[in-house]
Amino acid sequence: MTHANFLVKVTDATIPQVRKALKGAGIEVRSIILVHKEETETEEVHEEIQDEKKDEAKEQ
């Protein structure tokens, strides 16, 4: 038997969801560790920021 370590990056998934998906694919998971988590802009927020920048540019 061999053990392997993988880094998996996901969007909007929790550790239990990842574990369940891997188990469903027949992959035995020994452990999952959260290494880094960051909040990203939603598409709506991104559009609002772009609109504000355009308005500022028009005023100048």
Backbone bond lengths (Angstrom), bond angles and torsions (degrees), N, CA, C in turn:
res aa  C-N    CA-C-N  psi(-1)  N-CA   C-N-CA  omega(-1)  CA-C   N-CA-C  phi
1 M - - - 1.444 - - 1.530 108.06 -
2 T 1.321 116.43 141.51 1.459 121.15 174.88 1.516 109.76 -119.27
3 H 1.310 114.89 150.56 1.458 121.20 175.11 1.519 107.08 -110.13
4 A 1.317 117.24 139.84 1.459 122.16 178.80 1.519 109.26 -132.87
5 N 1.324 116.22 148.47 1.464 122.33 176.54 1.524 108.33 -111.75
6 F 1.323 116.25 134.06 1.455 122.14 178.54 1.513 108.72 -128.11
7 L 1.317 116.77 149.94 1.452 122.62 172.34 1.517 106.43 -108.12
8 V 1.319 116.79 121.97 1.460 122.07 -178.66 1.520 107.63 -118.62
9 K 1.320 117.37 124.38 1.463 121.64 176.56 1.523 107.91 -101.66
10 V 1.319 116.14 131.18 1.463 120.65 -177.63 1.524 110.53 -128.56
11 T 1.312 115.13 160.90 1.452 122.05 174.98 1.521 107.67 -118.69
12 D 1.314 115.62 125.27 1.465 121.62 176.78 1.523 113.66 54.29
13 A 1.312 116.88 49.72 1.466 121.19 176.14 1.521 108.60 -134.83
14 T 1.306 115.54 148.95 1.453 120.81 177.54 1.523 109.36 -102.16
15 I 1.318 115.91 164.67 1.464 120.27 179.16 1.527 111.28 -57.14
16 P 1.335 119.22 -45.86 1.475 118.25 178.63 1.537 112.80 -60.99
17 Q 1.321 117.32 -35.00 1.463 119.90 178.58 1.526 110.64 -66.44
18 V 1.320 116.51 -41.69 1.467 120.66 179.31 1.524 109.79 -65.03
19 R 1.323 116.15 -45.21 1.471 120.94 179.45 1.534 110.36 -59.27
20 K 1.335 116.30 -44.68 1.458 121.02 -178.61 1.538 111.07 -64.99
21 A 1.340 116.59 -41.01 1.462 120.27 179.46 1.525 111.19 -64.39
22 L 1.319 116.45 -42.56 1.465 119.46 179.14 1.524 110.98 -67.33
23 K 1.326 116.15 -41.21 1.466 119.84 178.24 1.528 110.18 -62.55
24 G 1.340 116.46 -39.70 1.461 121.14 178.41 1.519 112.43 -63.36
25 A 1.340 115.66 -25.90 1.466 120.43 178.24 1.522 111.17 -89.68
26 G 1.326 116.37 5.35 1.459 120.35 177.63 1.520 113.80 82.34
27 I 1.340 116.69 21.54 1.462 121.10 -179.06 1.527 108.79 -104.19
28 E 1.321 116.00 123.47 1.457 120.70 178.57 1.535 108.54 -80.90
29 V 1.320 116.13 124.43 1.464 121.77 -178.65 1.521 108.94 -102.38
30 R 1.328 116.11 122.93 1.462 120.75 177.97 1.522 110.83 -84.09
31 S 1.321 117.83 -40.67 1.458 121.70 177.45 1.520 110.12 -163.29
32 I 1.315 115.64 154.68 1.459 122.79 173.80 1.520 106.67 -129.52
33 I 1.325 115.92 130.23 1.460 121.19 -178.58 1.527 108.43 -123.63
34 L 1.317 116.82 129.16 1.454 121.35 175.31 1.522 107.83 -79.47
35 V 1.324 116.72 115.98 1.459 121.94 -176.34 1.525 110.65 -92.30
36 H 1.315 117.14 -44.00 1.463 121.22 -176.40 1.517 108.94 -153.83
37 K 1.334 115.84 140.70 1.457 120.69 178.01 1.517 107.52 -136.99
38 E 1.330 116.94 132.49 1.453 120.37 177.76 1.516 109.68 -136.91
39 E 1.306 115.18 145.25 1.459 120.62 176.20 1.518 107.48 -85.55
40 T 1.309 117.17 137.03 1.458 121.72 178.43 1.516 109.20 -116.15
41 E 1.324 115.42 160.37 1.452 120.11 178.45 1.526 110.08 -68.56
42 T 1.298 115.31 141.03 1.459 118.43 171.96 1.520 107.71 -78.78
43 E 1.276 117.60 161.98 1.463 121.83 179.89 1.525 109.90 -58.99
44 E 1.326 116.88 -38.93 1.459 121.08 -178.66 1.535 110.94 -64.77
45 V 1.318 117.61 -44.91 1.456 121.68 178.58 1.520 109.76 -63.66
46 H 1.325 116.59 -41.83 1.461 120.99 179.45 1.534 110.37 -59.49
47 E 1.320 117.34 -43.56 1.465 121.27 179.63 1.522 110.90 -64.47
48 E 1.343 117.42 -39.53 1.462 120.97 178.85 1.527 110.77 -62.90
49 I 1.314 117.15 -41.85 1.461 121.48 178.94 1.519 110.22 -63.25
50 Q 1.331 117.11 -42.88 1.457 120.91 179.40 1.529 110.66 -64.07
51 D 1.339 117.18 -39.93 1.466 121.16 178.23 1.531 110.70 -63.49
52 E 1.332 117.27 -42.15 1.463 121.26 178.78 1.526 110.89 -62.73
53 K 1.308 117.35 -40.49 1.467 120.98 178.72 1.528 110.76 -64.47
54 K 1.340 117.21 -39.51 1.448 120.73 178.78 1.529 110.74 -65.61
55 D 1.347 116.39 -41.40 1.465 120.44 179.09 1.525 110.60 -63.39
56 E 1.322 117.49 -41.87 1.468 121.84 178.72 1.528 110.62 -62.74
57 A 1.313 116.90 -40.44 1.465 121.36 -179.03 1.532 110.12 -66.10
58 K 1.329 117.81 -37.06 1.469 121.84 179.39 1.531 110.82 -67.45
59 E 1.327 116.64 -36.84 1.466 121.28 -177.96 1.523 111.80 -69.90
60 Q 1.301 117.83 -25.03 1.471 120.76 -177.23 1.446 111.13 -84.45
